[in-house]
Structures are given as C-alpha cells and as structure tokens.
Amino acid sequence: MPSTPSGLHHVTAIATDPQRNVDFYRTALGLRLVKRTVNFDAPDTYHLYFGGESGQPGTLITFFPWPGAPRGRRGAGQTTTVAFSVPQHSLGWWQRHLDGIEVNVGTPTTRSSEETLTVADPDGLLVELVGHPEADSRAPWEDGPIPPDYAIRGLHSVTVTEIGHEHTAELLTETMGFRLVEESGARFRFATGDGGSGAMVDVLCSPEAPLGMVAAGTVHHIAWRAHDDAEQVDWRNTLLDQGLDVTPVLDRRYFHSIYFREPGGVLFEIATDPPGFTVDEPLMELGRALKLPPWLEPSRAEIEQVLPTLRVPSPDEEITFTPPPAERTS
C-alpha cells in the first residue's frame, strides 16, 4: 500500500455568484484568492481557489460558481461540513467580526474538546471555525484582512454524512491507512498521517438523512494529499485492485488528480502536492489575473467574453452579507 495521505489537500464546492463568493471568502474569512482560473471541463465558469498565502495544500477551498444554479441539499452520501483551524482563543473575536458584517453565524459550541463556531456562507454552505486545543504550526496570511492572531491557519477537517458508516470506515482504515481516533455517538473521527488539524475526517452515521444533492451551497468533492506523481499512481493501482472505479490521472495544472467514490457515495480525489500555484504566476501576484491552461489559451477571448467581471475587494473595504435563501432543490 502507498504511504497514507498526509492530510487534506483541498475541498471543492458549488457557489452561485462569483463576486459574492470572493467577497465572503476573501473579506469575511480572510483567505487569499490564490488562483483565478476556469473549470477545465466547463470553461464558461470560473474555478476560484482560496487558501493560505501561497495556496499550500491543506489550506485550500475552491469553488465552481454557477450563477443561477439551484440550491443543493445536504444529506447522506455527501460532505456536509468544512472546518477550518483558528487559534483557540479567537472564536469570540470571530463571532463579533462576522456579526458585524451580517454573516449568518451561530454561537460557539464544544465538540470533541474543541470549541466550534458554525457559519453559513452566502449560498448556505456550512463552514466551521474550530479552535483546536493543540497549536497549529501553519502560518496565517500575514497581509490578509484578518489580524494574524485570529486568522485561519488552514483546513481542520471535513464531515461526511452516511446512511451507514461501516463500509466507509473500512475503506479509510483498511485501504487508505487512516485510524479511528475518536467515537462519540454516531460520529466517528478518523485521522491520517501525523493526525491533528488538517488530517481528519468525521464520518457521521445518519440512517434517517435524505440523500444529498450536489448543487449550490454543497461540497462537490474532497481531496487528499499525495506527495508526488509516483505515489499517486501507486494509489490508483491500489484502489483499482480494491474494485473501485478510478479515473485516469488528470492534469489540473496546479496538481494532478484522480477521482473515485467511496462506498457511501462521497466523491474523493487524491491530488499531488506539486507543482503548486506559482507555476504560472509569481507569489506576489497570485489571483490577480485570469490564468488558463495551455490547451485553453487559444480560446481566451471567447472565455473572457462570457465570464463576469470579478473584483478583489481591498482588505479594509466594508462588505455585508444577506442570509442565504431558503433551501430549494430544483
């Protein structure tokens, strides 16, 4: 079996309005827009990447924003929550900050000895800010709009909801090398690599949950880290040997990817750490311009014509957010 994944690489979700998406994740949560590109399979829509200063694996959340997309439904066979790591003392500050810009935010709760603040983004995606009791060594984005003492350090974990957890647990432990580190009622926490923040997945067993529907406000897939191309090929062979339907290796420009569905239906990806986001623009200019892969450059004029204008707000710009609309499924 290949080396176990060292942690989460990124999470990809569906949004509606790209400008509102940038306003929220750049200004409200303080993540850097590290890449402005397009969905390589549907280049008439953006693919926006937010993360740490350099877009390092384990800090990333990405979006396909489709204006007018129907609202999705959280449910079984789906990643239902994305959690980010923040300093343990910071949740009071975050609640005041988010209340002040009219973000839909709850009150801090405690789960698994961690204090958690739940936030709904403008499309209704559930985001948790987790004050992890152990220090997170990942550096914040020093030049971002959130003071570094409070800023997001990276992904903390994801929650996948399943009608039954056993087969998913078997894949995680027997095939992918995760280990069960905590069990609380119907919630099972698995860790990979060194464990801790950025290397965990919670499997929530919910037999009564409706089947999820991936659309606006829901997660499309979650990606785990492979150190390099050779390790990714080993993973593909291992997963194929287990009878899973795995895609060929796909060139995503900033990493290489394979995709497969785990037994409960959640779409998993294994993505390589290299080459990273500075492959086509320097660190100081990440996210400023529309970047296209070489095979789409001949169509740049047509692509730019259909994409809406996108403006990155300044760090001190005042922005407020309306609560997400009521859930609809069509």
Phi and psi restraints in degrees (value plus and minus 20) as a CYANA .aco file:
   2 PRO   PHI     -82.7   -42.7
   2 PRO   PSI     149.7   189.7
   3 SER   PHI     -78.7   -38.7
   3 SER   PSI     125.1   165.1
   4 THR   PHI     -83.4   -43.4
   4 THR   PSI     129.1   169.1
   5 PRO   PHI     -76.7   -36.7
   5 PRO   PSI     121.7   161.7
   6 SER   PHI     -98.9   -58.9
   6 SER   PSI     -30.8     9.2
   7 GLY   PHI     137.8   177.8
   7 GLY   PSI    -186.8  -146.8
   8 LEU   PHI     -92.0   -52.0
   8 LEU   PSI     121.1   161.1
   9 HIS   PHI    -115.8   -75.8
   9 HIS   PSI     -73.5   -33.5
  10 HIS   PHI    -181.0  -141.0
  10 HIS   PSI     149.1   189.1
  11 VAL   PHI    -145.0  -105.0
  11 VAL   PSI     116.5   156.5
  12 THR   PHI    -139.0   -99.0
  12 THR   PSI     111.5   151.5
  13 ALA   PHI    -151.5  -111.5
  13 ALA   PSI     153.4   193.4
  14 ILE   PHI    -127.9   -87.9
  14 ILE   PSI     115.0   155.0
  15 ALA   PHI    -146.3  -106.3
  15 ALA   PSI    -198.4  -158.4
  16 THR   PHI    -132.4   -92.4
  16 THR   PSI     -98.7   -58.7
  17 ASP   PHI    -104.4   -64.4
  17 ASP   PSI      98.7   138.7
  18 PRO   PHI     -85.2   -45.2
  18 PRO   PSI     -56.0   -16.0
  19 GLN   PHI     -86.6   -46.6
  19 GLN   PSI     -61.9   -21.9
  20 ARG   PHI     -84.3   -44.3
  20 ARG   PSI     -55.7   -15.7
  21 ASN   PHI     -83.3   -43.3
  21 ASN   PSI     -65.6   -25.6
  22 VAL   PHI     -84.3   -44.3
  22 VAL   PSI     -64.4   -24.4
  23 ASP   PHI     -76.2   -36.2
  23 ASP   PSI     -62.1   -22.1
  24 PHE   PHI     -92.3   -52.3
  24 PHE   PSI     -75.2   -35.2
  25 TYR   PHI     -95.4   -55.4
  25 TYR   PSI     -49.2    -9.2
  26 ARG   PHI    -101.2   -61.2
  26 ARG   PSI     -66.1   -26.1
  27 THR   PHI    -114.1   -74.1
  27 THR   PSI     -68.5   -28.5
  28 ALA   PHI     -92.2   -52.2
  28 ALA   PSI     -64.2   -24.2
  29 LEU   PHI    -118.0   -78.0
  29 LEU   PSI     -34.5     5.5
  30 GLY   PHI      57.6    97.6
  30 GLY   PSI       3.0    43.0
  31 LEU   PHI    -105.7   -65.7
  31 LEU   PSI     130.4   170.4
  32 ARG   PHI    -103.0   -63.0
  32 ARG   PSI     115.5   155.5
  33 LEU   PHI     -96.5   -56.5
  33 LEU   PSI      81.5   121.5
  34 VAL   PHI    -114.6   -74.6
  34 VAL   PSI     -34.0     6.0
  35 LYS   PHI    -176.3  -136.3
  35 LYS   PSI     110.4   150.4
  36 ARG   PHI    -134.9   -94.9
  36 ARG   PSI      81.5   121.5
  37 THR   PHI    -156.5  -116.5
  37 THR   PSI    -179.6  -139.6
  38 VAL   PHI    -145.7  -105.7
  38 VAL   PSI     142.7   182.7
  39 ASN   PHI     -86.4   -46.4
  39 ASN   PSI      93.8   133.8
  40 PHE   PHI     -81.9   -41.9
  40 PHE   PSI     -44.6    -4.6
  41 ASP   PHI    -111.1   -71.1
  41 ASP   PSI     -34.2     5.8
  42 ALA   PHI    -167.4  -127.4
  42 ALA   PSI      55.4    95.4
  43 PRO   PHI     -91.1   -51.1
  43 PRO   PSI     -12.7    27.3
  44 ASP   PHI    -107.0   -67.0
  44 ASP   PSI     -15.1    24.9
  45 THR   PHI    -151.9  -111.9
  45 THR   PSI     132.9   172.9
  46 TYR   PHI     -89.3   -49.3
  46 TYR   PSI     138.9   178.9
  47 HIS   PHI    -146.3  -106.3
  47 HIS   PSI      92.7   132.7
  48 LEU   PHI    -128.5   -88.5
  48 LEU   PSI     110.3   150.3
  49 TYR   PHI    -132.9   -92.9
  49 TYR   PSI     108.1   148.1
  50 PHE   PHI    -141.5  -101.5
  50 PHE   PSI     122.9   162.9
  51 GLY   PHI    -197.1  -157.1
  51 GLY   PSI    -172.9  -132.9
  52 GLY   PHI     -91.8   -51.8
  52 GLY   PSI    -196.1  -156.1
  53 GLU   PHI     -74.6   -34.6
  53 GLU   PSI     -61.8   -21.8
  54 SER   PHI    -125.4   -85.4
  54 SER   PSI     -14.2    25.8
  55 GLY   PHI      49.5    89.5
  55 GLY   PSI      14.9    54.9
  56 GLN   PHI     -84.2   -44.2
  56 GLN   PSI     122.2   162.2
  57 PRO   PHI     -72.8   -32.8
  57 PRO   PSI     120.9   160.9
  58 GLY   PHI      75.8   115.8
  58 GLY   PSI     -26.8    13.2
  59 THR   PHI    -134.4   -94.4
  59 THR   PSI     -20.0    20.0
  60 LEU   PHI    -119.8   -79.8
  60 LEU   PSI     115.0   155.0
  61 ILE   PHI    -146.8  -106.8
  61 ILE   PSI     114.5   154.5
  62 THR   PHI    -146.4  -106.4
  62 THR   PSI     137.5   177.5
  63 PHE   PHI    -158.2  -118.2
  63 PHE   PSI     121.3   161.3
  64 PHE   PHI    -120.9   -80.9
  64 PHE   PSI      84.4   124.4
  65 PRO   PHI    -112.4   -72.4
  65 PRO   PSI      92.4   132.4
  66 TRP   PHI    -129.0   -89.0
  66 TRP   PSI      82.8   122.8
  67 PRO   PHI     -76.1   -36.1
  67 PRO   PSI     113.6   153.6
  68 GLY   PHI      62.4   102.4
  68 GLY   PSI     -17.4    22.6
  69 ALA   PHI     -83.7   -43.7
  69 ALA   PSI     122.6   162.6
  70 PRO   PHI     -86.8   -46.8
  70 PRO   PSI     136.7   176.7
  71 ARG   PHI     -93.4   -53.4
  71 ARG   PSI     114.7   154.7
  72 GLY   PHI    -100.4   -60.4
  72 GLY   PSI    -195.7  -155.7
  73 ARG   PHI    -153.9  -113.9
  73 ARG   PSI     103.3   143.3
  74 ARG   PHI     -91.8   -51.8
  74 ARG   PSI     117.9   157.9
  75 GLY   PHI    -199.0  -159.0
  75 GLY   PSI    -183.8  -143.8
  76 ALA   PHI     -88.4   -48.4
  76 ALA   PSI     129.3   169.3
  77 GLY   PHI      56.4    96.4
  77 GLY   PSI       8.5    48.5
  78 GLN   PHI    -168.7  -128.7
  78 GLN   PSI     131.4   171.4
  79 THR   PHI    -100.3   -60.3
  79 THR   PSI      98.6   138.6
  80 THR   PHI    -125.1   -85.1
  80 THR   PSI     -36.6     3.4
  81 THR   PHI    -165.8  -125.8
  81 THR   PSI     121.5   161.5
  82 VAL   PHI    -137.1   -97.1
  82 VAL   PSI     108.1   148.1
  83 ALA   PHI    -135.9   -95.9
  83 ALA   PSI     119.3   159.3
  84 PHE   PHI    -133.7   -93.7
  84 PHE   PSI     129.7   169.7
  85 SER   PHI    -110.5   -70.5
  85 SER   PSI     110.1   150.1
  86 VAL   PHI    -150.9  -110.9
  86 VAL   PSI     141.8   181.8
  87 PRO   PHI     -77.6   -37.6
  87 PRO   PSI     124.3   164.3
  88 GLN   PHI     -78.9   -38.9
  88 GLN   PSI     -53.3   -13.3
  89 HIS   PHI    -103.9   -63.9
  89 HIS   PSI     -19.0    21.0
  90 SER   PHI    -116.1   -76.1
  90 SER   PSI     -26.9    13.1
  91 LEU   PHI     -86.2   -46.2
  91 LEU   PSI     -52.4   -12.4
  92 GLY   PHI     -82.2   -42.2
  92 GLY   PSI     -62.5   -22.5
  93 TRP   PHI     -81.5   -41.5
  93 TRP   PSI     -64.4   -24.4
  94 TRP   PHI     -82.7   -42.7
  94 TRP   PSI     -59.9   -19.9
  95 GLN   PHI     -84.7   -44.7
  95 GLN   PSI     -62.2   -22.2
  96 ARG   PHI     -85.4   -45.4
  96 ARG   PSI     -62.1   -22.1
  97 HIS   PHI     -81.7   -41.7
  97 HIS   PSI     -67.9   -27.9
  98 LEU   PHI     -92.4   -52.4
  98 LEU   PSI     -58.9   -18.9
  99 ASP   PHI     -78.8   -38.8
  99 ASP   PSI     -58.7   -18.7
 100 GLY   PHI     -86.7   -46.7
 100 GLY   PSI     -43.3    -3.3
 101 ILE   PHI    -130.7   -90.7
 101 ILE   PSI      -1.5    38.5
 102 GLU   PHI      42.6    82.6
 102 GLU   PSI      16.5    56.5
 103 VAL   PHI    -102.9   -62.9
 103 VAL   PSI     123.2   163.2
 104 ASN   PHI     -93.5   -53.5
 104 ASN   PSI      83.6   123.6
 105 VAL   PHI    -153.0  -113.0
 105 VAL   PSI     124.2   164.2
 106 GLY   PHI    -109.5   -69.5
 106 GLY   PSI    -176.0  -136.0
 107 THR   PHI    -134.4   -94.4
 107 THR   PSI     132.1   172.1
 108 PRO   PHI     -79.9   -39.9
 108 PRO   PSI     118.2   158.2
 109 THR   PHI    -149.1  -109.1
 109 THR   PSI     143.9   183.9
 110 THR   PHI    -132.5   -92.5
 110 THR   PSI     110.2   150.2
 111 ARG   PHI    -166.3  -126.3
 111 ARG   PSI     112.7   152.7
 112 SER   PHI      34.2    74.2
 112 SER   PSI      22.5    62.5
 113 SER   PHI      42.2    82.2
 113 SER   PSI      -4.0    36.0
 114 GLU   PHI    -138.2   -98.2
 114 GLU   PSI     119.2   159.2
 115 GLU   PHI    -107.3   -67.3
 115 GLU   PSI     111.5   151.5
 116 THR   PHI    -150.4  -110.4
 116 THR   PSI     116.5   156.5
 117 LEU   PHI    -137.4   -97.4
 117 LEU   PSI     104.0   144.0
 118 THR   PHI    -119.7   -79.7
 118 THR   PSI     112.1   152.1
 119 VAL   PHI    -147.0  -107.0
 119 VAL   PSI     121.7   161.7
 120 ALA   PHI    -124.4   -84.4
 120 ALA   PSI     106.1   146.1
 121 ASP   PHI     -95.6   -55.6
 121 ASP   PSI     154.9   194.9
 122 PRO   PHI     -80.2   -40.2
 122 PRO   PSI     -38.8     1.2
 123 ASP   PHI    -120.7   -80.7
 123 ASP   PSI     -17.1    22.9
 124 GLY   PHI      74.1   114.1
 124 GLY   PSI     -17.8    22.2
 125 LEU   PHI     -84.8   -44.8
 125 LEU   PSI     111.5   151.5
 126 LEU   PHI    -103.9   -63.9
 126 LEU   PSI     102.8   142.8
 127 VAL   PHI    -141.7  -101.7
 127 VAL   PSI     111.4   151.4
 128 GLU   PHI    -128.7   -88.7
 128 GLU   PSI     118.6   158.6
 129 LEU   PHI    -125.4   -85.4
 129 LEU   PSI     100.8   140.8
 130 VAL   PHI    -135.8   -95.8
 130 VAL   PSI     102.6   142.6
 131 GLY   PHI    -105.5   -65.5
 131 GLY   PSI      68.8   108.8
 132 HIS   PHI     -90.7   -50.7
 132 HIS   PSI     110.9   150.9
 133 PRO   PHI     -86.2   -46.2
 133 PRO   PSI     -41.7    -1.7
 134 GLU   PHI    -113.2   -73.2
 134 GLU   PSI     122.7   162.7
 135 ALA   PHI     -81.3   -41.3
 135 ALA   PSI     116.1   156.1
 136 ASP   PHI    -118.0   -78.0
 136 ASP   PSI      94.9   134.9
 137 SER   PHI     -96.5   -56.5
 137 SER   PSI     -29.5    10.5
 138 ARG   PHI     -89.7   -49.7
 138 ARG   PSI     114.2   154.2
 139 ALA   PHI     -97.0   -57.0
 139 ALA   PSI     123.1   163.1
 140 PRO   PHI     -96.3   -56.3
 140 PRO   PSI     150.1   190.1
 141 TRP   PHI     -97.3   -57.3
 141 TRP   PSI      84.5   124.5
 142 GLU   PHI     -83.1   -43.1
 142 GLU   PSI     -52.8   -12.8
 143 ASP   PHI    -117.4   -77.4
 143 ASP   PSI      -6.1    33.9
 144 GLY   PHI    -102.0   -62.0
 144 GLY   PSI     159.2   199.2
 145 PRO   PHI     -98.2   -58.2
 145 PRO   PSI     -30.3     9.7
 146 ILE   PHI    -121.9   -81.9
 146 ILE   PSI     111.7   151.7
 147 PRO   PHI     -73.7   -33.7
 147 PRO   PSI     115.8   155.8
 148 PRO   PHI     -74.9   -34.9
 148 PRO   PSI     -49.7    -9.7
 149 ASP   PHI     -85.1   -45.1
 149 ASP   PSI     -39.6     0.4
 150 TYR   PHI    -135.8   -95.8
 150 TYR   PSI     -30.7     9.3
 151 ALA   PHI     -88.4   -48.4
 151 ALA   PSI     135.3   175.3
 152 ILE   PHI     -80.8   -40.8
 152 ILE   PSI     117.7   157.7
 153 ARG   PHI    -116.0   -76.0
 153 ARG   PSI     -45.8    -5.8
 154 GLY   PHI     135.5   175.5
 154 GLY   PSI    -194.6  -154.6
 155 LEU   PHI     -84.3   -44.3
 155 LEU   PSI     122.3   162.3
 156 HIS   PHI    -120.3   -80.3
 156 HIS   PSI     -71.3   -31.3
 157 SER   PHI    -190.2  -150.2
 157 SER   PSI     154.8   194.8
 158 VAL   PHI    -151.1  -111.1
 158 VAL   PSI     135.0   175.0
 159 THR   PHI    -134.2   -94.2
 159 THR   PSI     106.1   146.1
 160 VAL   PHI    -129.8   -89.8
 160 VAL   PSI     115.2   155.2
 161 THR   PHI    -123.2   -83.2
 161 THR   PSI     110.4   150.4
 162 GLU   PHI    -151.7  -111.7
 162 GLU   PSI     126.7   166.7
 163 ILE   PHI     -84.9   -44.9
 163 ILE   PSI     -59.6   -19.6
 164 GLY   PHI    -159.9  -119.9
 164 GLY   PSI     119.2   159.2
 165 HIS   PHI    -116.7   -76.7
 165 HIS   PSI     -32.1     7.9
 166 GLU   PHI     -81.7   -41.7
 166 GLU   PSI     -67.2   -27.2
 167 HIS   PHI     -90.1   -50.1
 167 HIS   PSI     -55.4   -15.4
 168 THR   PHI     -84.4   -44.4
 168 THR   PSI     -64.2   -24.2
 169 ALA   PHI     -80.3   -40.3
 169 ALA   PSI     -58.8   -18.8
 170 GLU   PHI     -84.9   -44.9
 170 GLU   PSI     -62.7   -22.7
 171 LEU   PHI     -81.0   -41.0
 171 LEU   PSI     -66.8   -26.8
 172 LEU   PHI     -81.5   -41.5
 172 LEU   PSI     -64.1   -24.1
 173 THR   PHI    -107.5   -67.5
 173 THR   PSI     -65.3   -25.3
 174 GLU   PHI    -102.1   -62.1
 174 GLU   PSI     -50.4   -10.4
 175 THR   PHI    -123.8   -83.8
 175 THR   PSI     -64.5   -24.5
 176 MET   PHI    -116.5   -76.5
 176 MET   PSI     -26.9    13.1
 177 GLY   PHI      62.7   102.7
 177 GLY   PSI      -6.5    33.5
 178 PHE   PHI     -91.5   -51.5
 178 PHE   PSI     147.0   187.0
 179 ARG   PHI    -153.0  -113.0
 179 ARG   PSI     123.5   163.5
 180 LEU   PHI     -94.8   -54.8
 180 LEU   PSI     102.2   142.2
 181 VAL   PHI    -134.4   -94.4
 181 VAL   PSI     -35.0     5.0
 182 GLU   PHI    -181.5  -141.5
 182 GLU   PSI     124.1   164.1
 183 GLU   PHI    -154.3  -114.3
 183 GLU   PSI     106.6   146.6
 184 SER   PHI    -160.8  -120.8
 184 SER   PSI      81.3   121.3
 185 GLY   PHI      42.4    82.4
 185 GLY   PSI    -142.1  -102.1
 186 ALA   PHI    -113.5   -73.5
 186 ALA   PSI     -10.6    29.4
 187 ARG   PHI    -127.9   -87.9
 187 ARG   PSI     107.0   147.0
 188 PHE   PHI    -141.3  -101.3
 188 PHE   PSI     101.7   141.7
 189 ARG   PHI    -121.6   -81.6
 189 ARG   PSI     107.6   147.6
 190 PHE   PHI    -136.5   -96.5
 190 PHE   PSI     125.4   165.4
 191 ALA   PHI    -147.6  -107.6
 191 ALA   PSI     133.5   173.5
 192 THR   PHI    -149.9  -109.9
 192 THR   PSI     146.9   186.9
 193 GLY   PHI      36.3    76.3
 193 GLY   PSI    -153.0  -113.0
 194 ASP   PHI    -100.3   -60.3
 194 ASP   PSI     -23.5    16.5
 195 GLY   PHI      54.0    94.0
 195 GLY   PSI    -190.8  -150.8
 196 GLY   PHI      59.8    99.8
 196 GLY   PSI    -188.2  -148.2
 197 SER   PHI     -79.8   -39.8
 197 SER   PSI     110.6   150.6
 198 GLY   PHI      72.5   112.5
 198 GLY   PSI     -23.8    16.2
 199 ALA   PHI    -152.1  -112.1
 199 ALA   PSI      11.8    51.8
 200 MET   PHI    -151.7  -111.7
 200 MET   PSI     130.1   170.1
 201 VAL   PHI    -156.1  -116.1
 201 VAL   PSI     111.6   151.6
 202 ASP   PHI    -118.1   -78.1
 202 ASP   PSI     108.0   148.0
 203 VAL   PHI    -123.3   -83.3
 203 VAL   PSI      94.7   134.7
 204 LEU   PHI    -121.1   -81.1
 204 LEU   PSI      94.6   134.6
 205 CYS   PHI    -105.0   -65.0
 205 CYS   PSI      96.0   136.0
 206 SER   PHI    -159.1  -119.1
 206 SER   PSI      60.1   100.1
 207 PRO   PHI     -79.7   -39.7
 207 PRO   PSI     -45.3    -5.3
 208 GLU   PHI    -107.4   -67.4
 208 GLU   PSI     -25.8    14.2
 209 ALA   PHI     -88.8   -48.8
 209 ALA   PSI     121.3   161.3
 210 PRO   PHI     -89.8   -49.8
 210 PRO   PSI     139.8   179.8
 211 LEU   PHI     -86.2   -46.2
 211 LEU   PSI     115.4   155.4
 212 GLY   PHI     -92.0   -52.0
 212 GLY   PSI     137.4   177.4
 213 MET   PHI    -148.7  -108.7
 213 MET   PSI      99.7   139.7
 214 VAL   PHI     -98.9   -58.9
 214 VAL   PSI      96.6   136.6
 215 ALA   PHI    -182.1  -142.1
 215 ALA   PSI    -178.1  -138.1
 216 ALA   PHI     -78.1   -38.1
 216 ALA   PSI     116.5   156.5
 217 GLY   PHI      64.1   104.1
 217 GLY   PSI      -7.6    32.4
 218 THR   PHI    -151.2  -111.2
 218 THR   PSI     144.2   184.2
 219 VAL   PHI    -105.0   -65.0
 219 VAL   PSI     114.5   154.5
 220 HIS   PHI    -103.9   -63.9
 220 HIS   PSI     -68.5   -28.5
 221 HIS   PHI    -180.3  -140.3
 221 HIS   PSI     145.0   185.0
 222 ILE   PHI    -141.9  -101.9
 222 ILE   PSI     125.4   165.4
 223 ALA   PHI    -140.1  -100.1
 223 ALA   PSI     118.3   158.3
 224 TRP   PHI    -126.9   -86.9
 224 TRP   PSI     135.5   175.5
 225 ARG   PHI    -107.8   -67.8
 225 ARG   PSI     114.5   154.5
 226 ALA   PHI    -135.4   -95.4
 226 ALA   PSI     119.3   159.3
 227 HIS   PHI     -86.0   -46.0
 227 HIS   PSI     -54.8   -14.8
 228 ASP   PHI    -179.6  -139.6
 228 ASP   PSI    -197.8  -157.8
 229 ASP   PHI     -84.6   -44.6
 229 ASP   PSI     -59.9   -19.9
 230 ALA   PHI     -82.8   -42.8
 230 ALA   PSI     -62.2   -22.2
 231 GLU   PHI     -85.7   -45.7
 231 GLU   PSI     -57.0   -17.0
 232 GLN   PHI     -84.0   -44.0
 232 GLN   PSI     -62.1   -22.1
 233 VAL   PHI     -82.1   -42.1
 233 VAL   PSI     -60.0   -20.0
 234 ASP   PHI     -79.9   -39.9
 234 ASP   PSI     -61.2   -21.2
 235 TRP   PHI     -84.0   -44.0
 235 TRP   PSI     -61.7   -21.7
 236 ARG   PHI     -81.3   -41.3
 236 ARG   PSI     -64.3   -24.3
 237 ASN   PHI     -84.8   -44.8
 237 ASN   PSI     -60.6   -20.6
 238 THR   PHI     -82.7   -42.7
 238 THR   PSI     -64.4   -24.4
 239 LEU   PHI     -88.0   -48.0
 239 LEU   PSI     -58.9   -18.9
 240 LEU   PHI     -82.8   -42.8
 240 LEU   PSI     -58.6   -18.6
 241 ASP   PHI     -84.2   -44.2
 241 ASP   PSI     -44.3    -4.3
 242 GLN   PHI    -106.3   -66.3
 242 GLN   PSI     -17.1    22.9
 243 GLY   PHI      64.9   104.9
 243 GLY   PSI      -7.8    32.2
 244 LEU   PHI    -104.8   -64.8
 244 LEU   PSI     129.1   169.1
 245 ASP   PHI    -108.2   -68.2
 245 ASP   PSI      84.3   124.3
 246 VAL   PHI    -133.6   -93.6
 246 VAL   PSI     116.5   156.5
 247 THR   PHI     -90.0   -50.0
 247 THR   PSI     142.3   182.3
 248 PRO   PHI     -82.6   -42.6
 248 PRO   PSI     146.3   186.3
 249 VAL   PHI     -87.3   -47.3
 249 VAL   PSI     108.4   148.4
 250 LEU   PHI    -133.7   -93.7
 250 LEU   PSI     117.9   157.9
 251 ASP   PHI    -106.2   -66.2
 251 ASP   PSI      89.5   129.5
 252 ARG   PHI    -120.5   -80.5
 252 ARG   PSI      -0.5    39.5
 253 ARG   PHI      51.8    91.8
 253 ARG   PSI     -70.6   -30.6
 254 TYR   PHI    -118.8   -78.8
 254 TYR   PSI     -28.5    11.5
 255 PHE   PHI    -187.8  -147.8
 255 PHE   PSI     147.8   187.8
 256 HIS   PHI    -129.1   -89.1
 256 HIS   PSI     128.0   168.0
 257 SER   PHI    -155.1  -115.1
 257 SER   PSI     126.1   166.1
 258 ILE   PHI    -147.9  -107.9
 258 ILE   PSI     131.5   171.5
 259 TYR   PHI    -150.5  -110.5
 259 TYR   PSI     126.7   166.7
 260 PHE   PHI    -179.9  -139.9
 260 PHE   PSI     139.1   179.1
 261 ARG   PHI    -120.5   -80.5
 261 ARG   PSI     112.5   152.5
 262 GLU   PHI     -95.1   -55.1
 262 GLU   PSI     148.0   188.0
 263 PRO   PHI     -76.4   -36.4
 263 PRO   PSI     -48.7    -8.7
 264 GLY   PHI    -103.5   -63.5
 264 GLY   PSI     -26.4    13.6
 265 GLY   PHI      88.1   128.1
 265 GLY   PSI     -26.7    13.3
 266 VAL   PHI     -93.5   -53.5
 266 VAL   PSI     114.8   154.8
 267 LEU   PHI    -100.3   -60.3
 267 LEU   PSI      99.2   139.2
 268 PHE   PHI    -124.1   -84.1
 268 PHE   PSI     129.4   169.4
 269 GLU   PHI    -149.0  -109.0
 269 GLU   PSI     126.9   166.9
 270 ILE   PHI    -136.5   -96.5
 270 ILE   PSI      99.4   139.4
 271 ALA   PHI    -140.5  -100.5
 271 ALA   PSI     122.7   162.7
 272 THR   PHI     -98.6   -58.6
 272 THR   PSI     128.8   168.8
 273 ASP   PHI     -85.0   -45.0
 273 ASP   PSI     -69.2   -29.2
 274 PRO   PHI    -106.0   -66.0
 274 PRO   PSI     142.8   182.8
 275 PRO   PHI    -107.9   -67.9
 275 PRO   PSI     -33.6     6.4
 276 GLY   PHI      72.2   112.2
 276 GLY   PSI     157.7   197.7
 277 PHE   PHI    -107.5   -67.5
 277 PHE   PSI     -29.1    10.9
 278 THR   PHI    -109.0   -69.0
 278 THR   PSI      -9.3    30.7
 279 VAL   PHI     -88.0   -48.0
 279 VAL   PSI     -44.4    -4.4
 280 ASP   PHI    -151.0  -111.0
 280 ASP   PSI     -14.7    25.3
 281 GLU   PHI    -182.6  -142.6
 281 GLU   PSI     129.8   169.8
 282 PRO   PHI     -90.8   -50.8
 282 PRO   PSI     140.3   180.3
 283 LEU   PHI     -73.0   -33.0
 283 LEU   PSI     -64.4   -24.4
 284 MET   PHI     -90.3   -50.3
 284 MET   PSI     -35.0     5.0
 285 GLU   PHI    -130.9   -90.9
 285 GLU   PSI      -9.2    30.8
 286 LEU   PHI     -76.4   -36.4
 286 LEU   PSI     113.3   153.3
 287 GLY   PHI      61.5   101.5
 287 GLY   PSI     -21.3    18.7
 288 ARG   PHI    -101.7   -61.7
 288 ARG   PSI     -49.4    -9.4
 289 ALA   PHI    -146.7  -106.7
 289 ALA   PSI     137.3   177.3
 290 LEU   PHI     -92.8   -52.8
 290 LEU   PSI     101.3   141.3
 291 LYS   PHI    -129.6   -89.6
 291 LYS   PSI     114.6   154.6
 292 LEU   PHI    -142.0  -102.0
 292 LEU   PSI     128.0   168.0
 293 PRO   PHI     -89.8   -49.8
 293 PRO   PSI     139.1   179.1
 294 PRO   PHI     -74.4   -34.4
 294 PRO   PSI     -55.1   -15.1
 295 TRP   PHI     -94.5   -54.5
 295 TRP   PSI     -31.9     8.1
 296 LEU   PHI    -124.9   -84.9
 296 LEU   PSI     -29.2    10.8
 297 GLU   PHI     -76.0   -36.0
 297 GLU   PSI     -58.6   -18.6
 298 PRO   PHI     -80.4   -40.4
 298 PRO   PSI     -40.0     0.0
 299 SER   PHI    -123.4   -83.4
 299 SER   PSI      -4.5    35.5
 300 ARG   PHI     -75.2   -35.2
 300 ARG   PSI     -67.3   -27.3
 301 ALA   PHI     -79.4   -39.4
 301 ALA   PSI     -64.2   -24.2
 302 GLU   PHI     -87.3   -47.3
 302 GLU   PSI     -59.0   -19.0
 303 ILE   PHI     -86.6   -46.6
 303 ILE   PSI     -66.9   -26.9
 304 GLU   PHI     -82.8   -42.8
 304 GLU   PSI     -49.2    -9.2
 305 GLN   PHI     -88.3   -48.3
 305 GLN   PSI     -52.5   -12.5
 306 VAL   PHI    -114.7   -74.7
 306 VAL   PSI     -36.6     3.4
 307 LEU   PHI     -99.8   -59.8
 307 LEU   PSI     118.5   158.5
 308 PRO   PHI     -89.6   -49.6
 308 PRO   PSI     133.5   173.5
 309 THR   PHI     -82.0   -42.0
 309 THR   PSI     119.7   159.7
 310 LEU   PHI    -148.6  -108.6
 310 LEU   PSI     107.6   147.6
 311 ARG   PHI    -140.9  -100.9
 311 ARG   PSI     110.6   150.6
 312 VAL   PHI    -109.0   -69.0
 312 VAL   PSI      98.4   138.4
 313 PRO   PHI     -87.1   -47.1
 313 PRO   PSI     133.8   173.8
 314 SER   PHI     -93.8   -53.8
 314 SER   PSI     138.6   178.6
 315 PRO   PHI     -78.7   -38.7
 315 PRO   PSI     -51.0   -11.0
 316 ASP   PHI    -120.9   -80.9
 316 ASP   PSI      -9.4    30.6
 317 GLU   PHI     -94.3   -54.3
 317 GLU   PSI     114.0   154.0
 318 GLU   PHI    -102.6   -62.6
 318 GLU   PSI     105.2   145.2
 319 ILE   PHI    -157.2  -117.2
 319 ILE   PSI     117.9   157.9
 320 THR   PHI    -140.5  -100.5
 320 THR   PSI     141.0   181.0
 321 PHE   PHI    -148.8  -108.8
 321 PHE   PSI     118.3   158.3
 322 THR   PHI    -103.1   -63.1
 322 THR   PSI     129.2   169.2
 323 PRO   PHI     -80.1   -40.1
 323 PRO   PSI     132.3   172.3
 324 PRO   PHI     -82.3   -42.3
 324 PRO   PSI     130.7   170.7
 325 PRO   PHI     -88.5   -48.5
 325 PRO   PSI     144.4   184.4
 326 ALA   PHI     -79.7   -39.7
 326 ALA   PSI     125.2   165.2
 327 GLU   PHI     -84.5   -44.5
 327 GLU   PSI     117.4   157.4
 328 ARG   PHI    -156.5  -116.5
 328 ARG   PSI     137.5   177.5
 329 THR   PHI    -141.1  -101.1
 329 THR   PSI     -10.1    29.9
